[in-house]
């Protein structure tokens, strides 16, 4: 079974204390992986890890900033020490402050680039020496439909990073193929998280109406996609993307939805 191949594997999830990252980490912990929950807030990371342990999983928390390479190196070292190596990196940490270009400061642009795009590179780079030693080395990037497929006002910086992650992935998977390390990306649509809820009930209602399946996704929907990419069964898949959005990107117009 697919989930069986993750039992006992060492998994890192950056941005793992809340939102999609927490959903990813929970799915891996539930399927027997040893999970390092990474977040800037140590208390949040440890609280999340304790939740997984209370549910029967193996997890611990760690504080690190993905924009700092020394933090990522320490993260990789700690994961290897606690869990006997690194098998899977879920590069999930990201920020998405909504602001339109005319009002956006260069500093805000740089902050989003540093976390979402450079942070992905730094996390991957730090983990490579350990992933090379794994018999099931996997990197799973959390991208988005915003940027690679769609656009939304206020997220030019976010969309640029999410598209950039896919450009990074397509060459990274070639460079790491000689080590049998695969690199793939999950592209979430609108998923119910703390961030989405903060945009208000009307926004959430409107987004759900734009999804052919009629509902917003759950964080564990992304976790299950990441679990598949990390499995032994997905070992011949690399450089690929999987959209998890309930069909959101498919209708060519509002009329197409109305015709349903």
C-alpha positions in Angstrom: 0.0 0.0 0.0 1.1 3.5 -0.8 1.1 4.8 2.8 3.1 1.8 4.0 6.2 3.1 2.2 6.3 6.2 4.4 6.4 4.3 7.7 9.5 5.2 9.7 10.7 7.7 7.1 12.2 11.0 8.2 10.1 14.0 6.9 10.7 17.7 7.3 7.8 20.1 6.7 8.6 23.8 6.7 5.8 26.2 7.7 4.4 23.1 9.4 2.7 24.6 12.4 -0.4 25.9 10.7 -2.5 26.0 7.5 -1.5 23.7 4.6 1.8 22.9 6.2 0.1 21.5 9.3 -2.2 19.5 7.1 0.7 18.0 5.2 2.6 17.2 8.5 -0.5 15.6 10.0 -1.0 13.3 7.1 2.6 12.1 7.2 2.5 11.6 10.9 -0.7 9.6 10.6 0.9 7.3 8.1 3.9 6.5 10.4 6.5 9.0 9.3 8.8 10.7 11.8 8.0 14.4 11.2 10.0 17.5 12.1 7.5 20.4 12.2 9.4 23.6 11.3 8.2 27.1 11.9 9.7 30.4 13.0 7.6 30.2 16.2 9.1 27.4 18.3 6.1 27.3 20.6 3.7 26.8 17.7 5.9 24.1 16.1 6.1 22.2 19.4 2.4 22.5 20.1 1.6 21.1 16.7 4.1 18.3 17.2 2.5 17.4 20.5 -0.9 17.2 18.8 0.5 14.6 16.4 2.2 12.6 19.2 -1.0 12.6 21.2 -2.7 11.1 18.2 -0.2 8.3 18.0 2.4 9.8 15.7 6.1 10.6 15.9 6.9 14.3 15.7 8.9 17.1 17.2 9.1 20.9 16.7 12.0 23.1 15.5 12.3 26.8 15.1 13.9 28.1 11.9 13.6 30.9 9.4 13.7 29.6 5.8 15.3 32.9 4.6 18.5 32.1 6.6 20.8 29.3 5.3 22.4 28.7 8.6 18.9 28.0 10.0 18.2 25.5 7.2 21.5 23.8 7.8 20.7 23.4 11.5 17.2 22.2 10.6 18.6 19.4 8.4 21.2 18.5 11.0 18.6 18.2 13.8 16.2 16.2 11.6 19.0 13.7 10.8 20.0 13.5 14.5 16.5 13.0 15.8 15.1 10.7 13.0 18.2 8.9 11.6 18.5 10.9 8.3 16.2 12.8 5.9 14.0 11.0 3.4 11.4 13.7 2.5 11.5 17.5 2.5 8.2 19.3 2.1 9.2 22.8 1.2 6.0 24.5 2.2 6.8 27.7 4.1 5.3 30.8 2.4 3.8 34.2 3.0 1.1 36.0 1.0 0.5 39.6 2.1 -2.2 41.0 -0.2 -1.3 44.3 -1.7 -1.6 45.7 -5.2 1.5 46.8 -7.1 0.8 50.5 -6.9 0.8 50.3 -3.1 3.5 47.6 -2.8 6.9 48.6 -1.4 10.1 47.1 -2.7 10.7 45.8 0.8 7.4 43.8 0.7 8.3 42.3 -2.7 11.7 41.3 -1.4 10.2 39.7 1.8 7.9 37.5 -0.3 10.7 36.5 -2.7 13.0 35.7 0.2 10.5 33.5 2.0 8.7 31.7 -0.8 11.3 31.4 -3.5 14.7 31.8 -2.0 13.4 29.9 1.1 12.6 26.9 -1.1 16.1 26.9 -2.6 17.8 27.2 0.8 15.7 24.4 2.4 16.5 22.1 -0.6 20.2 22.9 -0.6 20.6 22.2 3.1 18.8 18.9 2.8 20.6 17.5 -0.3 23.6 15.9 1.6 21.1 13.9 3.7 18.6 13.1 0.9 21.5 11.7 -1.1 21.9 9.0 1.5 18.2 8.0 1.5 16.8 5.1 -0.5 13.6 7.2 -1.0 14.8 10.8 -1.4 11.8 13.1 -2.1 11.3 16.8 -2.3 7.7 18.1 -2.5 7.2 21.8 -3.1 4.0 23.6 -2.2 3.4 26.0 -5.1 -0.1 27.3 -6.0 -2.5 27.7 -8.9 -1.9 31.5 -8.4 1.0 32.4 -10.6 1.6 29.2 -12.6 -2.1 29.0 -13.8 -4.2 31.9 -12.5 -3.8 35.5 -11.2 -5.5 37.5 -8.5 -5.2 41.2 -7.8 -2.8 41.9 -4.9 -0.6 38.9 -5.4 1.9 39.8 -8.1 4.7 39.1 -5.7 3.2 35.8 -4.5 2.3 34.6 -8.0 5.8 35.4 -9.2 7.3 33.2 -6.5 4.9 30.3 -7.1 5.7 30.3 -10.8 9.4 30.6 -9.9 9.2 27.5 -7.7 8.2 25.5 -10.8 11.1 26.8 -12.8 13.4 25.9 -10.0 11.8 22.4 -9.7 12.3 21.6 -13.4 16.0 22.0 -13.3 16.5 20.9 -9.7 15.0 17.5 -10.5 17.5 17.0 -13.4 20.4 17.9 -11.2 19.3 15.6 -8.4 18.2 12.7 -10.6 21.6 11.0 -10.4 21.0 10.6 -6.7 17.5 9.1 -7.3 16.0 12.1 -5.6 12.7 13.2 -7.1 11.3 16.8 -7.0 7.7 17.5 -7.6 5.1 20.2 -6.7 1.6 20.4 -5.5 -0.5 23.4 -6.7 -3.3 24.1 -4.2 -6.4 26.0 -5.2 -8.5 27.7 -2.5 -7.9 25.7 0.7 -9.6 26.4 4.1 -6.7 27.8 6.2 -6.4 30.5 8.8 -5.1 32.9 6.0 -8.1 32.2 3.8 -10.6 32.6 6.7 -9.0 36.0 7.5 -10.2 37.2 4.1 -13.8 36.9 5.4 -16.9 34.8 4.9 -18.0 36.6 1.7 -14.6 35.9 0.0 -14.8 32.3 1.0 -18.4 32.0 -0.2 -17.4 33.5 -3.6 -14.4 31.2 -4.0 -16.5 28.1 -3.2 -19.0 29.2 -5.9 -16.2 29.3 -8.4 -15.2 25.6 -7.8 -17.1 23.0 -9.8 -17.1 20.6 -6.9 -18.8 23.4 -4.9 -16.6 23.4 -1.9 -13.2 24.7 -0.8 -10.5 22.2 -0.2 -9.2 21.0 3.2 -5.5 21.1 4.2 -5.3 17.4 4.2 -6.2 17.3 0.5 -2.8 18.8 -0.1 -1.3 16.4 2.5 -2.5 13.4 0.6 -1.1 14.7 -2.7 2.3 15.3 -1.0 2.1 11.8 0.5 1.7 10.4 -3.0 4.7 12.2 -4.4 6.8 11.1 -1.3 5.8 7.5 -1.6 7.9 4.7 -3.0 5.2 4.1 -5.6 5.9 7.6 -7.1 9.6 6.9 -7.5 9.5 7.3 -11.3 7.7 10.6 -11.2 9.8 13.8 -11.1 9.6 17.4 -12.3 5.8 17.2 -12.3 2.9 19.2 -10.8 -0.4 18.2 -9.4 -3.2 20.7 -9.2 -5.5 20.1 -6.2 -8.4 22.6 -6.6 -11.7 20.9 -7.0 -11.7 21.8 -10.7 -11.4 25.5 -10.1 -9.1 26.3 -13.1 -11.3 24.5 -15.6 -14.4 26.7 -16.3 -13.7 29.1 -19.1 -16.3 31.6 -17.8 -18.9 32.2 -15.2 -21.5 31.0 -17.7 -19.8 27.6 -17.9 -20.4 27.3 -14.1 -24.0 28.4 -14.6 -24.5 25.7 -17.2 -23.7 23.1 -14.7 
